[in-house]
Amino acid sequence: MNMITNHLPTAELQALDAAHHMHPFTDAPGLARKGARVITRGKGVWLTDSEGHQIIDGMAGLWCVNIGYGRKELAEVAARQMEELAYYNTFFQTTHVPAIALAAKIAELAPGDLNHVFFAGSGSEANDTNIRLVRRYWDVKGQPQKRVIISRKNGYHGSTMGGGSLGGMAPIHAHGGMIDGIVHIDQPYWWGEGEDMTEEAFGLARAKQLEDKILELGVENVAAFIGEPIQGAGGVIVPPSTYWPEIQRICDTYGILLIADEVITGFGRTGNWFGSQTFGIRPHIMTIAKGLSSGYQPIGGSIICDEVARVIGEGGEFFHGYTYSGHPVAAAVALENLRILQEEHIVDHVRNVAHPYLKERWDALTDHPLVGEAKLVGLMGSIALTPDKAKRAKFAESSNVGYRTRERCFANNLIMRAVGDRMIIAPPLVITTAEIDILIERAKKSLDESYASLKAEGLFVPA
Ligand SMILES: *Cc1c(COP(=O)(O)O)cnc(C)c1O
């Protein structure tokens, strides 16, 4: 098996992949018929596949490769750490330097009194930790019945049982069910669900659902609210400006814990270190993963405020942890990633250079006949595809407009993902203005081709 290299013919790699590798979130027979694209190398914002195509990665892998591919420093740190101490656990009153240093660094970067880090191997695991943390918090405070967590439909918080239940995606719930004590309110998605309300009024109305839900359940039963500052996997849904201030007010008024899932929005994505800073959110707990290590190693965690950490501590032992919590190699690599983000002023680059340059060109995509609205916060953007902009109309599902457009992007060597009728991007944060030009040029070409094919097939009509 160790003879399987990049040099095998693509078809052979695809056949072995289809025979033995079960992919996440994939229709296996469909993929087997088509053959998976084999990615072989990465450098900066560029990927190479087994056929030698040079692809611009508009998704930073899966929203994670914030510093771009191919940074040698991270490889060197990993090698050094493996030689020095490849693994040790943090369970039995022991610790190690990478976990100490990374926790201290995260506490320094995180706003307010978010000073304590519980490590996990991924974002999903971290959200599972959060479920247990908030329930344990109220338990220690003598209110064990306060255990319901309120979340949003079409939110994404991972795909373990806990993360998948927190998320509000029905297809995920349908495969394996949900854990108890999690309820969902509607999402702040104005373009798709706002009807004839203004964005501002709609944002308030959707936030108000949190208050209604708390009152319906009884505040004595509600532990926490969780939300992504911007819904990522749900389609890069940027809430109306009125939404988060009202959510914050409601959490404050009723004294429930607020969890900001910053797995995508953390570590520079929105032009600040954390999305909570961009939206003025003051969470008790933040979920982190993805950009924490720029995807070079699997690592996630929860950043916890002083009060929650203190109460958990008062309760004595917290029966929870992962073999790889604070894994030394992953922690050392994450620390090096944060050093690069900080010393190379990459968050400033997002805010002052890349965002303004991309924003102008991204917004101009609304001139295209297929594009209704364009949203961009930092380097996280989406466009809505519509057959009728004025009515914010949807295509019939059979038009497969998002998938169709994504396929055109792929053919044009651009990775841009589709979520329903929305196309989304989240490129590496180091993207240059010249690379933004290429991204936009390929996006326009793909939109043109998608539009032409819809027209030709008579599908450019509202559902
Ligand atoms: C990706 C993601 C997760 C899950 O992270 P994994 O590392 O895939 O488990 C959780 N929350 C949000 C907001 C995400 O985007």
The ligand as a Gaussian input file, in Angstrom:
#p B3LYP/6-31G(d) Opt

LIG

0 1
 C      -16.591000      23.234000      10.575000
 C      -17.426000      23.732000      11.689000
 C      -17.602000      22.980000      12.854000
 C      -17.099000      21.568000      12.978000
 O      -15.724000      21.494000      12.976000
 P      -15.036000      20.065000      12.636000
 O      -13.587000      20.364000      12.863000
 O      -15.389000      19.745000      11.222000
 O      -15.574000      19.085000      13.578000
 C      -18.289000      23.541000      13.890000
 N      -18.785000      24.773000      13.811000
 C      -18.648000      25.531000      12.708000
 C      -19.192000      26.915000      12.691000
 C      -17.983000      25.019000      11.596000
 O      -17.889000      25.741000      10.491000

